[in-house]
Amino acid sequence: MSDATTDPGPQNRTIEVSAVVIRDGAGRVLNVRKRGTRALMLPGGKPESAEDPRDTAIREFREELGIDLDPLQLRGLGTFITDAANEPGHRLVAHVFEHPYVAVSRPMAEIDHLEWVDPGADAGPIPQAPLNTEHVYPELVRRDVDGALPQRITVFTGSSSGASPRFAEIASDFGAALAEQGIGLVYGGGHVGLMGVVADATRQGGSEVVGVIPQGLVDRELAHPNIDRIEVVADMHERKHRMAALGDAFVALPGGPGTLEEFFEALTWMQLGIHNRPVALLNSGGFWDAQLRMLDDMVEHGFMAREFRERIVVAETPAGLFASLREWRPPRAKWQK
């Protein structure tokens, strides 16, 4: 078959990119204009082979502006399909992320111009990409009013199934609820216990499943063989950091000591401002009641600020949890000046 019959033509070509939204104190959004192009666009670019969209965003920002973004402060804004600004006839699939303000002094690589743009103002002399005007700016305005669900949720749960079949039902229902909302799953990468249940349910519902697992557990044949992507890391410390970087929120389902350890580390990092993600307990059937009493005791005895206790999302159902996640805002970090 000739190339002429297999080439879909420029009108049907799709370009995948990652982009980053940085807003200053006035709410203006950082835009760049690349060499040889006309339109302002968000910093970002195309992925390298097998690269996670978040890693693409961080790498491209470094290459274009010389700044290393913090992966634990990068949060998903959305994935948008639109016309490509500088490549006529192409469609763009753009994975867009938000990051707190960073000072940008000069462009690098192929960037010719920097501009901070008021998303609510009339168009200036330089045209803007359709991704900005038709998708990202309206989404920013909507989020400021209504909040938003995470793009991915990092789930902590048991590598065992527990003593009651009810625990598997909780995990399965949560995975199905993630898929229904179009939310991706980041988890520990195993096929056993409740970990395997939530992964299977999420993937069967059609949402992305990303696993992160240490090499030692791969060697024991515990890695899930049928998820969208699995990342193999050196050890448990690297695993937890990577799971944090890949998600936009943390949720603990029923589990044992490992689940508790992961939950408390995520909570501690939230208190210290190391990440800007909500930390939540799915308290179906009152599984976490004793843990919540302990946290209340910590507040009473002066070992935990009430503000941080109140920022822990607690819900009995996935629907209630999602509603609270939509409204969540990060607290002021402990020890912050």
Stockholm file with secondary structure:
# STOCKHOLM 1.0

chainA/1-337         MSDATTDPGPQNRTIEVSAVVIRDGAGRVLNVRKRGTRALMLPGGKPESAEDPRDTAIREFREELGIDLDPLQLRGLGTFITDAANEPGHRLVAHVFEHPYVAVSRPMAEIDHLEWVDPGADAGPIPQAPLNTEHVYPELVRRDVDGALPQRITVFTGSSSGASPRFAEIASDFGAALAEQGIGLVYGGGHVGLMGVVADATRQGGSEVVGVIPQGLVDRELAHPNIDRIEVVADMHERKHRMAALGDAFVALPGGPGTLEEFFEALTWMQLGIHNRPVALLNSGGFWDAQLRMLDDMVEHGFMAREFRERIVVAETPAGLFASLREWRPPRAKWQK
#=GR chainA/1-337 SS CCHHHHCCCGGGCEEEEEEEEEBCTTCCEEEEEETTCCSBBCSEECCCTTCCHHHHHHHHHHHHHSCCCCTTTCEEEEEEEEECSSSTTCEEEEEEEEECCCCCCCCCTTEEEEEEECTTSCCCSSCBCHIIIIIIHHHHHHHHHHCCCCSEEEEECCSSCCSSHHHHHHHHHHHHHHHHHTCEEEECCBSSHHHHHHHHHHHHTTCCEEEEEEHHHHHTTCBCSSSSEEEEESSHHHHHHHHHHHCSCEEECSCCHHHHHHHHHHHHHHHHTSCCCCEEEECGGGTTHHHHHHHHHHHHTTSSCHHHHHHSEEESSHHHHHHHHHHCCCCCCTTCC
#=GC SS_cons         CCHHHHCCCGGGCEEEEEEEEEBCTTCCEEEEEETTCCSBBCSEECCCTTCCHHHHHHHHHHHHHSCCCCTTTCEEEEEEEEECSSSTTCEEEEEEEEECCCCCCCCCTTEEEEEEECTTSCCCSSCBCHIIIIIIHHHHHHHHHHCCCCSEEEEECCSSCCSSHHHHHHHHHHHHHHHHHTCEEEECCBSSHHHHHHHHHHHHTTCCEEEEEEHHHHHTTCBCSSSSEEEEESSHHHHHHHHHHHCSCEEECSCCHHHHHHHHHHHHHHHHTSCCCCEEEECGGGTTHHHHHHHHHHHHTTSSCHHHHHHSEEESSHHHHHHHHHHCCCCCCTTCC
//
